Amino acid sequence: EQRLKQSALQHHLENECKLRRIPCIYACYGCAITPKFSDMQLHLSQHNVVHLELKVLYLERVTQSPELLAVTNAHGAYCDISGVYQRESKAHLARPVWRHRNNENFVIRFDAINRAWVVDK
């Protein structure tokens, strides 16, 4: 049995405890389940089809979304990409593209090869 000092208890509960509940890594796509930290791998393996469906629905919503896309990246090396992007009428490689409203050099698109959103300068 491991004992913790009172001063370390809060840190343990929030960052180290295997029994703490954490949001699923697919929460940004709509998964509302908050498994225990120790059960995350089990949750991911049991719900992989559901997670894939959530991602597909998310991407369908985004590609058919309104003309504007907001990006927030206030910290880090690429804080200048934050802002509002306007959807371009012309697609890039058959995929929608959004251009930064205030800085025409920035373009956001979904890269199918890397399976990620990218910002082109």
Backbone hydrogen bonds, N-H to C=O, Kabsch-Sander energy under -0.5 kcal/mol:
donor,donor_aa,acceptor,acceptor_aa,energy
8,A,5,K,-1.1
9,L,5,K,-0.9
9,L,6,Q,-0.8
10,Q,6,Q,-0.6
12,H,8,A,-2.4
13,L,9,L,-2.9
14,E,10,Q,-2.1
15,N,11,H,-2.3
16,E,11,H,-0.5
16,E,12,H,-2.0
17,C,12,H,-2.9
20,R,17,C,-1.1
22,I,35,P,-2.5
24,C,33,I,-1.4
27,A,24,C,-2.0
29,Y,26,Y,-1.5
30,G,26,Y,-0.5
30,G,27,A,-1.2
31,C,26,Y,-1.9
37,F,20,R,-2.6
38,S,18,K,-2.3
39,D,36,K,-1.5
40,M,37,F,-1.3
43,H,39,D,-2.6
44,L,40,M,-2.8
45,S,41,Q,-2.3
46,Q,42,L,-2.3
47,H,43,H,-1.7
48,N,45,S,-0.5
51,H,47,H,-2.7
52,L,48,N,-2.0
53,E,49,V,-2.4
54,L,50,V,-2.5
55,K,51,H,-2.3
56,V,52,L,-2.4
57,L,53,E,-2.6
58,Y,54,L,-2.3
59,L,55,K,-2.7
60,E,56,V,-2.5
61,R,57,L,-2.3
62,V,58,Y,-2.6
63,T,59,L,-2.8
64,Q,60,E,-1.4
65,S,62,V,-1.5
69,L,85,Y,-2.0
71,V,83,G,-2.6
73,N,71,V,-0.5
79,C,76,G,-0.9
81,I,78,Y,-1.8
82,S,79,C,-1.3
83,G,71,V,-2.5
85,Y,69,L,-3.1
86,Q,99,R,-3.3
87,R,67,E,-2.9
88,E,97,V,-3.4
91,A,89,S,-0.5
92,H,95,R,-2.7
93,L,91,A,-0.5
95,R,92,H,-1.3
98,W,108,I,-2.4
99,R,86,Q,-3.1
100,H,106,F,-2.5
101,R,84,V,-2.9
106,F,103,N,-2.0
107,V,120,D,-2.4
108,I,98,W,-3.1
109,R,118,V,-2.1
110,F,96,P,-0.6
111,D,109,R,-0.6
111,D,116,A,-3.0
112,A,110,F,-0.8
115,R,111,D,-1.3
116,A,111,D,-1.5
118,V,109,R,-2.9
120,D,107,V,-3.5
120,D,118,V,-0.5
